[in-house]
Amino acid sequence: MATPDGAVKLVYSLPTITTTEAMRRRFEMMFGEKVSFAHSLLFLSLYHRGALDEKLLHRYAMRPVFISTVDQLLLAFLNYPRFSVREFALRGAHWIIDEIHAYSPYTLSLILDGIEYAGQHLGAEVTVMSATLPSLLAEELEKRSLKPLIPFEKVEERYSSRKRVEVSVRDEPLLNAVDEIAKAGGKVLVVANTVTRARELYIELKRKREDVYLFHSRFTNEDKRRKMELVEGIEGGILVATQVVEVSLDIDYDVLYTEAAPIDALVQRFGRVNRRGFKRGRAFVFEPEGDKAYLPYDKKSFEASVNLLGELEGVKSELHLLRLNDKFYEEVWGGFEKAINQHWLRRKTLKTLSRWKGSEDWLSTRDTFISLPAIPRPFLDIALEYASGWEELSDEEKLKATVFVVEKTVNVPIWVLNQARLFSEDLYERFGVFGIEVDYDDELGIVEGEKELVF
């Protein structure tokens, strides 16, 4: 869906750093040096490109094409220090918001208000994209003057004749299928809802065959970059992953084994199978066990999805999947509607404009499963040494120290910090990270050890 075009600059927003980096590489192949980009790991990306002297060009979107996480623009709307300069990037621009379905009600509320603000005050044209755009969200977008680029009748016509994946649902946990997965041929994708279960599946599968790979969000920034390159280059074997593979990654598998999740997330996972439609794809959906099987999702959303799982097996086309997604959103839309009607962006902008003490609390762009940067135990002593001796370091040593800390940082859920945090004022003041008494393995990522933390 989009507003009428006539823009002089392209601004492209995505939900995660991983998807932003993947799209950046594609855009640079198309537009070359006309591309600038930004996300919370901009420093590290530029360092590895040998382009730290270009930091301001990227931070302030000073090139014709700008790619970033959506948070980078939302922070500009919220008057975050120095970020407001990014508003100029949207003036007269064409702003594309990809994967708009991938946000919580709170963040979606910020985005919708941002769309309205960008159109009314910055003269921006806006396009939103999603493979699973629910009708109720489409109605909200139309209220903000966005119109379908492709008539819904055409969408229905196209999807009614296409079916790339055959879906089967099983009333058992995914771990029960380890032997079957290990014997599967072709490229196999296994998706768990939590890092803990993904790691368990990986360990069990690795005992049965060598060509098994693991990808999730609890690796250090250094290992995450290496894993991302590996994922994009896999030609066979089994990839065990979490939600990180759901959006904007150019990967294609023959068969999917996945835990149950909200219907829109499942449809995205199905989209990782038989993407070109040249073969017969298969997807198997398993139901997690336990009182908190719904995590990391909202309980109501998860249960609404589980109640619809039976209809997945009768899917005759991708149009049926879209209609099932609409049915799912009808069950959970109340939470979205409540957040949208709060108009959080307008309320927060007024608060942050006043610069009152504590206004930082109003600058959050996400509200679900907040993660904070932390250094795991194996790298902590070196990081603490750098922090405490900072004033004695040369400029070259300071750069080396900063790169080390950023590369060895893992984003962990806030409850992990509550249970395993080692607080150092020097470390936090110098680098903005915490220390955690948790082990780390470059093959598995964060390892909870005796504390039995759930990720």
For each residue, the residues with C-beta under 8 A, 3 or more apart:
1: 127 128 133 138 141 142 146 147 148 149
2: 5 125 126 127 128 146 147 149
3: 119 125 126 127 145 146 147
4: 125
5: 2 94 125
6: 125
7: 10 92 93 94 124 125
8: 64 92 93
9: 64 65 66 89 92 93 94
10: 7 64 65 66 93 94 96
11: 61 66 68 73 89 90 93 94 95 96 124
12: 23 27 65 66 67 68 96 98
13: 67 68 69 70 72 73 95 96 97 98
14: 19 20 23 67 68 69 70 98 99 247 248
15: 19 69 70 98 99 102 103 247 248
16: 19 20 69 244 247
17: 20 21 39 40 41 69
18: 21 22 224 228 244 249
19: 14 15 16 22 23 98 99 247 248 249
20: 14 16 17 23 24 37 39 67 68 69
21: 17 18 24 25 39 45 225 228
22: 18 19 25 26 228 232 248 249 250
23: 12 14 19 20 26 27 67 98 248
24: 20 21 27 28 35 37 67
25: 21 22 28 29
26: 22 23 29 30 250
27: 12 23 24 30 31 35 65 67
28: 24 25 31 32 35
29: 25 26
30: 26 27
31: 27 28 34 35 64 65
32: 28 35
33: 63
34: 31 63 64 65
35: 24 27 28 31 32 63 65 66 67
36: 57 58 61 62 63 65 66 67
37: 20 24 42 45 58 66 67 68
38: 42 58 59 61 66 67 68 69 72 86
39: 17 20 21 42 45 68 69 72
40: 17 69 71
41: 17 44 45 221 406
42: 37 38 39 45 46 55 58 59
43: 46 47 52 55 402 406
44: 41 47 48 221 225 403 406 407
45: 21 37 39 41 42 48 49
46: 42 43 49 51 52 54 55 58
47: 43 44 50 52 403
48: 44 45 225
49: 45 46
50: 47
51: 46 54
52: 43 46 47 55
53:
54: 46 51 57 58
55: 42 43 46 52 58 59
56: 59 60 62
57: 36 54 60 62 63
58: 36 37 38 42 46 54 55 61 62 63
59: 38 42 55 56 82
60: 56 57 85 86 88 89
61: 11 36 38 58 66 68 86 88 89
62: 36 56 57 58
63: 33 34 35 36 57 58 66
64: 8 9 10 31 34
65: 9 10 12 27 31 34 35 36
66: 9 10 11 12 35 36 37 38 61 63 89 93
67: 12 13 14 20 23 24 27 35 36 37 38
68: 11 12 13 14 20 37 38 39 61 71 72 73
69: 13 14 15 16 17 20 38 39 40 72
70: 13 14 15 73 74 97 103 107 111 365
71: 40 68 74 75 365 366
72: 13 38 39 68 69 75 76 83 86
73: 11 13 68 70 76 77 86 89 90 95 114
74: 70 71 77 78 107 110 111 114 345 365
75: 71 72 78 80 83 86 363 365
76: 72 73 79 80 83 84 85 86 87
77: 73 74 87 110 113 114 117 345 349
78: 74 75 83 345 348 349 352 362 363 365
79: 76 83 84 349 352 353
80: 75 76 83 84 352 363
81: 84
82: 59 85
83: 72 75 76 78 79 80 86
84: 76 79 80 81 87
85: 60 76 82 88
86: 38 60 61 72 73 75 76 83 89 90
87: 76 77 84 90 91 122
88: 60 61 85 91
89: 9 11 60 61 66 73 86 93
90: 11 73 86 87 93 95 118 122 124
91: 87 88 122 123 124
92: 7 8 9 122 123 124
93: 7 8 9 10 11 66 89 90 122 124 125
94: 5 7 9 10 11 124 125 126 127
95: 11 13 73 90 115 118 124 125 126 127
96: 10 11 12 13 126 127 128 129
97: 13 70 100 111 115 126 127 128 129
98: 12 13 14 15 19 23 128 129 130 247 248
99: 14 15 19 102 129 130 247 248
100: 97 103 108 111 128 129 130 133 137
101: 130 131 132 133 134 137 264
102: 15 99 246 247
103: 15 70 100 107 108 111
104: 107 108 339 366 367 368
105: 108 109 335 336 338 339 340
106: 109 110 339 344 366 367 368
107: 70 74 103 104 110 111 365 366 367
108: 100 103 104 105 111 112 137 336 339 340
109: 105 106 112 113 339 340 342 343 344 345
110: 74 77 106 107 113 114 344 345 348 365
111: 70 74 97 100 103 107 108 114 115
112: 108 109 115 116 140 141 144 340
113: 77 109 110 116 117 343 344 345 346
114: 73 74 77 110 111 117 118 345
115: 95 97 111 112 118 119 126 128 141 144 146
116: 112 113 119 120 144
117: 77 113 114 120 121 122 345
118: 90 95 114 115 121 122 124 126
119: 3 115 116 122 123 124 125 126 144 145
120: 116 117
121: 117 118
122: 87 90 91 92 93 117 118 119
123: 91 92 119
124: 7 11 90 91 92 93 94 95 118 119
125: 2 3 4 5 6 7 93 94 95 119
126: 2 3 94 95 96 97 115 118 119 144 146
127: 1 2 3 94 95 96 97 146 149
128: 1 2 96 97 98 100 115 133 141 146
129: 96 97 98 99 100
130: 98 99 100 101 133
131: 101 267 268 271
132: 101 264 267 268 322 325
133: 1 100 101 128 130 137 138
134: 101 137 138 264 325 326 328 329
135: 138 139 326 329
136: 139 140 326 329 330 333 336
137: 100 101 108 133 134 140 141 329 336
138: 1 133 134 135 141 142 148
139: 135 136 142 143
140: 112 136 137 143 144 340
141: 1 112 115 128 137 138 144 146
142: 1 138 139 145 146 147
143: 139 140
144: 112 115 116 119 126 140 141
145: 3 119 142
146: 1 2 3 115 126 127 128 141 142
147: 1 2 3 142
148: 1 138 151 152
149: 1 2 127
150: 154 155
151: 148 154 155
152: 148 155 156
153: 156 157
154: 150 151 157 158
155: 150 151 152 158 159 322
156: 152 153 159 160 319
157: 153 154 160 161
158: 154 155 161 162
159: 155 156 162 317 318 319 321 322
160: 156 157 317 318 319
161: 157 158 317
162: 158 159 277 317 318
163: 166 315 316 317 318
164: 270 273 274 275 277 281 318
165: 256 270 273 274 281 282 283
166: 163 280 281 282 283
167: 270 283 284 285 312 313 315
168: 282 283 284 285 313
169: 284 285 287 309 310 312 313
170: 177 284 285 286 287
171: 287
172: 176 177 286 287
173: 176 286 287 288 289
174: 177 190 192 197 201 257 258 259 286 288
175: 178 197 200 201 204
176: 172 173 286
177: 170 172 174 180 181 257 284 286
178: 175 181 182 201 204 205 208
179: 182 183 208
180: 177 183 184
181: 177 178 184 188 190 205 238 257
182: 178 179 205 208 209 238
183: 179 180
184: 180 181 188 238 255
185: 254
186: 236 253 254 255
187: 234 235 236 237 239 252 253 254 255
188: 181 184 237 238 239 253 254 255 256 257
189: 238 239 241 245 251 253 255 256 257 258 269 272 273
190: 174 181 198 201 205 238 239 240 241 256 257 258
191: 198 241 242 243 245 246 256 257 258 259 269
192: 174 195 197 198 201 240 241 242 258 259
193: 197 242 243 259 261 288 295 296 297
194: 197 198 242 295 296 454 455
195: 192 198 199 216 217 218 242 445 446 455
196: 199 200 448 454 455
197: 174 175 192 193 194 200 201 259 288
198: 190 191 192 194 195 201 202 214 216 240 241 242
199: 195 196 202 203 214 216 444 445
200: 175 196 197 203 204
201: 174 175 178 190 192 197 198 204 205 240
202: 198 199 205 206 212 214 240 444
203: 199 200 206 207 444
204: 175 178 200 201 207 208
205: 178 181 182 190 201 202 208 209 212 238 240
206: 202 203 209 210 212
207: 203 204
208: 178 179 182 204 205
209: 182 205 206 212 237 238
210: 206
211: 236 237 238
212: 202 205 206 209 237 238 239 240
213: 227 230 231 234 237 238 239 240
214: 198 199 202 227 239 240 241 443 444 445
215: 227 228 230 231 239 240 241 242 244 245
216: 195 198 199 219 241 242 244 445
217: 195 224 242 244 371 411
218: 195 410 411 412 445 446 455
219: 216 223 224 227 410 442 445 446
220: 223 224 376 379 407 408 409 410 440 442
221: 41 44 224 225 406 407 408 409 410
222: 225 226 407 408
223: 219 220 226 227 442 445
224: 18 217 219 220 221 227 228
225: 21 44 48 221 222 228 229
226: 222 223 229 230
227: 213 214 215 219 223 224 230 231
228: 18 21 22 215 224 225 231 232
229: 225 226 232 233
230: 213 215 226 227 233 234
231: 213 215 227 228 234 239 241 245 249 251
232: 22 228 229 249 250 251
233: 229 230
234: 187 213 230 231 237 239 251
235: 187
236: 186 187 211
237: 187 188 209 211 212 213 234
238: 181 182 184 188 189 190 205 209 211 212 213
239: 187 188 189 190 212 213 214 215 231 234 245 251 253
240: 190 192 198 201 202 205 212 213 214 215
241: 189 190 191 192 198 214 215 216 231 244 245
242: 191 192 193 194 195 198 215 216 217 245
243: 191 193 246 261 265
244: 16 18 215 216 217 241
245: 189 191 215 231 239 241 242 249 251 269 272
246: 102 191 243 265 268 269 272
247: 14 15 16 19 98 99 102 268
248: 14 15 19 22 23 98 99
249: 18 19 22 231 232 245 272
250: 22 26 232
251: 189 231 232 234 239 245 272 275
252: 187 272 273 274 275 276
253: 186 187 188 189 239 256 272 273 274 281
254: 185 186 187 188 273 274 279 281 282
255: 184 186 187 188 189 273 281 282 283 284
256: 165 188 189 190 191 253 269 270 272 273 281 282 283 284
257: 174 177 181 188 189 190 191 283 284 286
258: 174 189 190 191 192 261 266 269 283 284 285 286
259: 174 191 192 193 197 285 286 287 288
260: 266 285 286 287 288 302 305 306 309
261: 193 243 258 265 266 269 297 302 305
262: 265 266 297 301 302 304 305 328 332
263: 266 267 305 308 324 325 327 328
264: 101 132 134 267 268 325 328 329
265: 243 246 261 262 268 269 297
266: 258 260 261 262 263 269 270 285 305 312
267: 131 132 263 264 270 271 321 322 325
268: 131 132 246 247 264 265 271 272
269: 189 191 245 246 256 258 261 265 266 272 273 283
270: 164 165 167 256 266 267 273 281 283 321
271: 131 267 268 275
272: 189 245 246 249 251 252 253 256 268 269 275
273: 164 165 189 252 253 254 255 256 269 270 281 282 283
274: 164 165 252 253 254 277 278 279 280 281
275: 164 251 252 271 272
276: 252
277: 162 164 274
278: 274
279: 254 274
280: 166 274
281: 164 165 166 253 254 255 256 270 273 274
282: 165 166 168 254 255 256 273
283: 165 166 167 168 255 256 257 258 269 270 273
284: 167 168 169 170 177 255 256 257 258
285: 167 168 169 170 258 259 260 266 309 312
286: 170 172 173 174 176 177 257 258 259 260
287: 169 170 171 172 173 259 260 293 306 309
288: 173 174 193 197 259 260 293 294
289: 173 293
290: 293
291:
292: 295
293: 287 288 289 290 302
294: 288 297 298 299 302 303
295: 193 194 292 454
296: 193 194 368 369
297: 193 261 262 265 294 301 302
298: 294 301 302 332 335 368
299: 294 302 303
300: 303 304 331 332 335
301: 262 297 298 304 305 332
302: 260 261 262 293 294 297 298 299 305 306
303: 294 299 300 306 307
304: 262 300 301 307 308 328 331 332
305: 260 261 262 263 266 301 302 308 309 328
306: 260 287 302 303 309
307: 303 304 331
308: 263 304 305 311 312 324 327 328
309: 169 260 285 287 305 306 312
310: 169 313 314
311: 308 314 315 324
312: 167 169 266 285 308 309 315 324
313: 167 168 169 310
314: 310 311 320
315: 163 167 311 312 320 321 324
316: 163 320
317: 159 160 161 162 163 320 321
318: 159 160 162 163 164 321 322
319: 156 159 160 322 323
320: 314 315 316 317 323 324
321: 159 267 270 315 317 318 324 325
322: 132 155 159 267 318 319 325 326
323: 319 320 326 327
324: 263 308 311 312 315 320 321 327 328
325: 132 134 263 264 267 321 322 328 329
326: 134 135 136 322 323 329 330
327: 263 308 323 324 330 331
328: 134 262 263 264 304 305 308 324 325 331 332
329: 134 135 136 137 264 325 326 332 333 336
330: 136 326 327 333
331: 300 304 307 327 328
332: 262 298 300 301 304 328 329 335 336
333: 136 329 330 336 337
334: 337 338
335: 105 298 300 332 338 339
336: 105 108 136 137 329 332 333 339 340
337: 333 334 340 341
338: 105 334 335 341 342
339: 104 105 106 108 109 335 336 342 344
340: 105 108 109 112 140 336 337 343
341: 337 338
342: 109 338 339 347
343: 109 113 340 346 347
344: 106 109 110 113 339 347 348
345: 74 77 78 109 110 113 114 117 348 349
346: 113 343 349 350
347: 342 343 344 350 351
348: 78 110 344 345 351 352 362 363
349: 77 78 79 345 346 352 353
350: 346 347 353 354
351: 347 348 354 356 359 362
352: 78 79 80 348 349 355 359 362 363
353: 79 349 350
354: 350 351 359
355: 352 359
356: 351 359
357:
358: 361
359: 351 352 354 355 356 362 363
360: 363
361: 358 364
362: 78 348 351 352 359
363: 75 78 80 348 352 359 360
364: 361 367 370
365: 70 71 74 75 78 107 110
366: 71 104 106 107 370
367: 104 106 107 364 370
368: 104 106 296 298
369: 296 413
370: 364 366 367 413 414
371: 217 411 412 413 414
372: 411 412 414 417 434
373: 409 410 411 432 433 434
374: 409 410 411 412 416 417 421 433 434 435 436
375: 379 380 383 405 408 409 410 427 433 434 435 436
376: 220 379 380 408 410 436 438 439 440 446
377: 380 435 436 437 438 439 440
378: 439 440
379: 220 375 376 382 383 404 408 440
380: 375 376 377 383 384 422 435 436
381: 384 385
382: 379 385 386 404
383: 375 379 380 386 387 404 405 408 427 431 433 435
384: 380 381 387 388 424 426 427 435
385: 381 382 388 389
386: 382 383 389 390 393 401 404 405 430
387: 383 384 390 424 426 427 429 430 431
388: 384 385 426
389: 385 386 392 393
390: 386 387 393 398 401 426 430
391:
392: 389
393: 386 389 390 397 398 401
394: 397 398
395: 398 399
396: 399 400
397: 393 394 400 401
398: 390 393 394 395 401 402
399: 395 396 402 403
400: 396 397 403 404
401: 386 390 393 397 398 404 405
402: 43 398 399 405 406 431
403: 44 47 399 400 406 407
404: 379 382 383 386 400 401 407 408
405: 375 383 386 401 402 408 409 431 433
406: 41 43 44 221 402 403 409 431
407: 44 220 221 222 403 404
408: 220 221 222 375 376 379 383 404 405
409: 220 221 373 374 375 405 406 433
410: 218 219 220 221 373 374 375 376 440 445 446
411: 217 218 371 372 373 374
412: 218 371 372 374 416 417 436 438 446 455
413: 369 370 371 416 417 455
414: 370 371 372 417 418
415: 418 419 453
416: 374 412 413 419 420 436 438 446 453 455
417: 372 374 412 413 414 420 421 434 436
418: 414 415 421
419: 415 416 451 453
420: 416 417 436 437 438 451 453
421: 374 417 418 434 435 436 437
422: 380 434 435 436 437
423: 428 434 435
424: 384 387 427 428 434 435
425: 428 429
426: 384 387 388 390 429 430
427: 375 383 384 387 424 430 431 433 434 435
428: 423 424 425 431 432 433 434
429: 387 425 426
430: 386 387 390 426 427
431: 383 387 402 405 406 427 428
432: 373 428
433: 373 374 375 383 405 409 427 428
434: 372 373 374 375 417 421 422 423 424 427 428
435: 374 375 377 380 383 384 421 422 423 424 427
436: 374 375 376 377 380 412 416 417 420 421 422
437: 377 420 421 422 451
438: 376 377 412 416 420 446 447 448 449 451 453
439: 376 377 378 446 447 448 449
440: 220 376 377 378 379 410 445 446 447
441: 444 445 447
442: 219 220 223
443: 214
444: 199 202 203 214 441 447
445: 195 199 214 216 218 219 223 410 440 441
446: 195 218 219 376 410 412 416 438 439 440 455
447: 438 439 440 441 444
448: 196 438 439 451 452 453 454 455
449: 438 439
450:
451: 419 420 437 438 448
452: 448
453: 415 416 419 420 438 448
454: 194 196 295 448
455: 194 195 196 218 412 413 416 446 448
